[in-house]
Amino acid sequence: MTAAPFTATILGSPRIGPNRELKRAVEKYWAGNSDRRELESVAARLRRDTAEALVAAGLDSVPVNTFSYYDQVLDTAVMVGALPPRVSGITDDLDRYFAAARGTDEIAPLEMTKWFDTNYHYIVPELGPDTRFTLNPTKVLAEVKEAGALDVPARPVLVGPITFLALSKAVDGAHAPIERLDELVAVYAELLELLDDEGVGWVQLDEPVLVTDILDNTAELAERTYATLGGLTKRPALFVATYFGELTDALPALARTPVEAIGVDLVAGGVSAVAAVPELATKILVAGVVDGRNVWRTNLESALATLAKLLGLAKHVAVSTSCSTLHVPYSLDAEDDLDAALRSWLAFGREKVSEVVALSRGITTGRDAISAEVAASNAAVASRRSDPRLTNEQVRSRISSIAAAGATRGPAEARRAAQQERLGLPVLPTTTIGSYPQTSAIRVARAELRAHKIDYAEYERRMKAEIADVIRLQEQLGIDVLVHGEPERNDMVQYFAEQLDGFFATQNGWVQSYGSRCVRPPILYGDVARPEPMTVDWISYAQSLTDKPVKGMLTGPVTILAWSFVRDDQPLAETAAQVALAIRDETVDLQSAGIGIIQVDEPALRELLPLRSKDKEAYLKWAVDAFRLATSGVSDTTQIHTHLCYSEFGEIIGAIADLDADVTSIEAARSHMEVLDDLNAIGFGNSVGPGVYDIHSPRVPGVEEMATSLREALNAVPAERLWVNPDCGLKTRKTDEVTASLRNMVTAARAVRAS
């Protein structure tokens, strides 16, 4: 509790490796092509390289225990003895861990959903009546010792007990997890004592849930928890970190406890809330003034002004990122085709660490000490503000015109009748969500195209061969509505970003989405426009191969925003409308090409939902408006589908209905069709395709398992409005898994259809 104050830090760091080394090592282990020793060697090297780089950059407190083989919430479940009983029979601890995350042929995985309003997914802990919290400190103690051996000023990071319970799920009739807070706090107290024995000076407890409305009595829970942990006689100094929003009444509650440091997100929140808490005069205030989740360079002049206001409000001010840099790429160094202006506007993880260190020097030794950095920042701000690529008046005028005319379609019942007459589909039609496995042949072709080993004509020939194979497979399996499999798409957002004005796609800007799944979010920097059709030729080719309907596959405007690094110089609603206009033009061209079903995916609709209730209505309005703008340009005989997955849908059920898609496919397998009750509660009357099996697990579900899911769905949805499909796209699965699972799905649908 006498640890020295720190001055420059970040709240966490990425773990996948600058070249996705962890992804490759984990997947090699899963495939049985390496052993545990090889995997652990890769992990240890990544942790060492990260820690040493942060020390060399000038941080005087380095977060550790932020490494994970899969997810930090799952790591916490292991740490407190809260893995589900169904994995307890697996003797190897690492295989048991992966079974909880991914499942096995016999074991269903835990649910997965979004980490607050980010595109990172966490594994949802299950707490039943028989769950008994017991401390398993092996991982955190090992990483502390590892950092100590490297002479790193380590600060272990833990998911805080309030956040862990708020994000957990009660099962088998158990009470709400938060009711077990005192039990869990006792386990954390035990861990803090062990860390004190190891000579740890500081411990970071992440409590992002405190900036949300998830819990009713947030301030009381915060004060009770940290009065208890802060009151321990044997513990390290405590740093409670919050992020993704502004603390309200939880900030004075925390400040009244004995914790030594409190972290606030000053990118998402303001200084006024901090100024209103006089108790901070005895605390270290960890000021998150460098944006940890977007890629824009920090305005150092503005950040210095913010920090100057804080200096008189706290005992000590430390500079930090607003959240973990898990959410941004490693470094700009790998991007060699950026124009000079755009490069000057950006900061990835390594550059953000440099900004933190510079700002720390600026408030400790004076602005003159970083005059060169401030001058460069000011030049970048001016360059970005004046760049002509940021504004397209034609796009803005068209949006205003369409909005004035009204972006709506005809009544849903009339549309359903017209579409059924056109399509002639059976009851319980079967389909898939869009993507099929990205085979090694696809990846090789894409790599050879990038390396100029083949020309585009050869690449197109290979992709069409893949499409033909996927169409043939679906016809053999007896699927009713087909997809082209998306072999030509590297990613469902990046593919479109590469063809739209206003976007830039990175070469190596990888971030973790979940487990070993990594994505390269494009950078949306200017007004968005579609120069030419993006998908029509591919979908038309697929349709030419079959008499069955083939869906046109597009990504919706909200999801494109959510899975990109979005410009921060105008409201999101304006940017969403621009993307929606581009998608609208594509739907009209697909319809003109004879495509009768068009799917506009919005899996991120829930993801962008604001964390405070007061902000949600405005968001949902512009999100729904953007979808309707994107989908209302086609006739009523064209069937519009949408897809949503891996989120808690209860809060946005009304908005899902307001989208007015003809068919909504939705994740439901891991949550056992629970979402259908929510839809029924609001009188949802359009067609729905609840996922009958989970594609994020390698297990192949049996026919009866899927038939049971369908019968459960029929208890909530009449057969004439029920579709049959997997939970999500099949890109990450192997072809043999997909073939077996889809064969069982079609068999199950036929059996239930016959009954």
Secondary structure, DSSP 4 states (H G I P E B T S, - for coil): --PPP--B--S----S-TT-HHHHHHHHHHTTSS-HHHHHHHHHHHHHHHHHHHHHHT-SSEEES---SS-HHHHHHHHTT---GGGTT--SHHHHHHHHHH--SS-PPPPEEESTTSS-EEE--EE-TT-------HHHHHHHHHHHHTT--EEEEEE-HHHHHHT-EE-TTPPPGGGGHHHHHHHHHHHHHHHHHTT--EEEEE-GGGGSSSSTTHHHHHHHHHHHHHT-SS--EEEEE--SS--STHHHHHHTSS-SEEEEETTTS-HHHHHT-GGGGGSEEEEEEE-SSS-BPP-HHHHHHHHHHHTTTSSEEEEEESS-GGGS-S-GGG--S--HHHHHHB--HHHHHHHHHHHHHHHHH-GGGGHHHHHHHHHHHHHHHH-GGG--HHHHHHHHHHHHH----S-HHHHHHHHHHHH-PPSS-BB--SB----HHHHHHHHHHHTTSS-HHHHHHHHHHHHHHHHHHHHHHT-SBB--B-TT-S-TTHHHHTTSEEEE--SS--EEEETTEEE---EEEEEEE--S-SSHHHHHHHHHT-SS-BEEEEE-HHHHHHTSEE-SSS-HHHHHHHHHHHHHHHHHHHHHTT--EEEEE-TTTTTT--SSGGGHHHHHHHHHHHHHHHHTTS-TTSEEEEEE-SS--GGGHHHHHHH--SEEEE--TTTTTHHHHHHHHTT--SEEEEBSS-TTSS----HHHHHHHHHHHHTTS-GGGB-BB-SS--TTS-HHHHHHHHHHHHHHHHHHHH-
